[in-house]
Amino acid sequence: MNIEEFLSEDFIWLNEPVKSQLDVFEKVFTKCQDKGFVSEEFLEKIKEREKVFPTGLQLDGYGVAIPHTDPECVNKQFIAVFTPEEDVSFKRMDDSTAEVKVKIIFVLGLNQPHSQLAMLQELMVLLQDKEAVENLRNTTDKKQMIEYLSDLSKQKQR
């Protein structure tokens, strides 16, 4: 699975001023809905799913989140990449009573169940590389973000 086919500069936010995960979800939803990528239900479904199945991950020295929702809410597949100006709190996947301060958010808009699982696995491999995550976090150019993620994905698949 090639991450590059799901990425677009339209769905990348770098150093974005947001206060909460709801701000992130609303920005992604608005842009994706305007472009016809998601249905009306997407925002409510992703918020509901995040409450029941949190997606925050505390990795080695940094936090990431990989929110996603039901495939039927996605008209056209995408991955949104979001680096907030200041860390955003997410509940932890492994302990929903704890929070993690997140530096990078990957919102998965995938409408094939096998695609969702494969992409989650691929992202988990990429996110184990602390230096790679730091480089992603510090990227200031959308095209560079896509190239970097694509290169990382190809390297990890070898």
N, C-alpha and C positions, 0 to 999 in steps of 0.2 A: 504494500500500500504506500502510495507516494503522497506525503502531506501537501506538497506543492499544488496538487490539483484542487485542493479545497481552500487555498489561500487567495485573497484578493486585497489589494491596497484599500479598497472600500471598507473592508472589515478589520482594519488594524487601527488601533488607537495607541499612541505613544505618549508617555508622560502626561496622561489625561487627568485634569483636575476633577476628581470625584470623591464623594464622602463615604459611600457605602456600596455594598454589593447591589442594592436596588438601583442605584445610579448607573452602575455598569450594565445591569440587565436592561434597563430602560434605553440606554444609548444603543446597545446592540440591537434590541428589538426594533426601535424606531428606524434605524438604518436598514436592517434586514427586511422589515415589512415594506418600507418605501421601495425597495428593489425587488419585491415579490418573492423573497427567499423563505419567509415564514408566514404562518397563518395568524389570525387574530388571537388565537389561544396561546401562542408561544410564550408571551410574557407571564401569564398566570401559571402556566404549566411549569416553566423553569423555576419560578419562585416556590411553587408547591413542592417540586421535586427536591429543591435545595433544602427545604425545611425537613423533609423526611429522610433524604439521603444526602447529607452534606458532602461537599467535594473539596474542602480545604485539605492540603497535605503539608505537613511540616517535614521538610527535607533537611539536608545537612546545611544548616545556617540560613535557610530562606524558606518562605512559604509560597506555594502555588495553589491554584484552584482550577478544576476542569469541570465546570458546570455543563450539564446537558439535559435534554428532556425527551419526551416521547417522539418517536420518529414521525408520527402522523402530523405533527405541528410544523414539519420542515418540508417546504415545496421543492427547494433546490439546496443541495448539500453545500456546507461552508464550514470553515473554522475561523472564528473571530479571535484575534489576539489583542490583549488589552494590558498595557503597562500603566498603572495608576501613578499619578504624581507623588502621592503618599500611599503607603501600604493600606490595604482594605482588609477588614476583618471578615473571615469566613469561619464557620463551624468546621471542626476537623472531621475528616472522613472516618478516622479510627476511634474518635471519642467525641460524640456530638455535644458533650457538655463543655468541651474546651474550644477555644478559638485559636486561629492562626492568623498572623499578619501576612497578607499575600502581596507579592511583588509582581507576579505575572498571572494572568487569567487567560485560559483558553476556553472559549465557549464553543462547544461542539454542536453543530447543526447538521446532524447526519440522519438520513431517513432509512438506512439499511441497518438492521440490528448487528449484522456481522461487521459492517464498517465501523460502527460505534465501538465495539469491543476491540477490533484491530487497532483503531486509532488511539484508544485509551492505552493499550499496551505499548504502542510506539512512543507516545508522549512520555509514558513512565520511564522508558529506556532513556530517552533524550534528557529528561529532567533529573536523572541521577548524576549528570555531569555538572558539577557546581560551576566550573568555569564557563561552560556553555550557557547556563542560566544567567550568570552575571553579564555575559556578552549580550544576551537577548534583552536583559533589563536595561542595559545602557545604549541599546540601538536607538538612533534618533531619526532613521530614515525607513519608510515603509517598504520600499523596494529591497533595501538591505535586509530587513527583517525576513522577507520571503526567501531571499537567496540564502540567508544564514540557516533558516529552518530547513530548507530543502537540502542544503549541503550536509547539515547535521544528520538528517534522516538518511541520506545516502551512505554516509560514513558508518552509521550504526547498523545498517542493513548488510554491510560487508562481512 
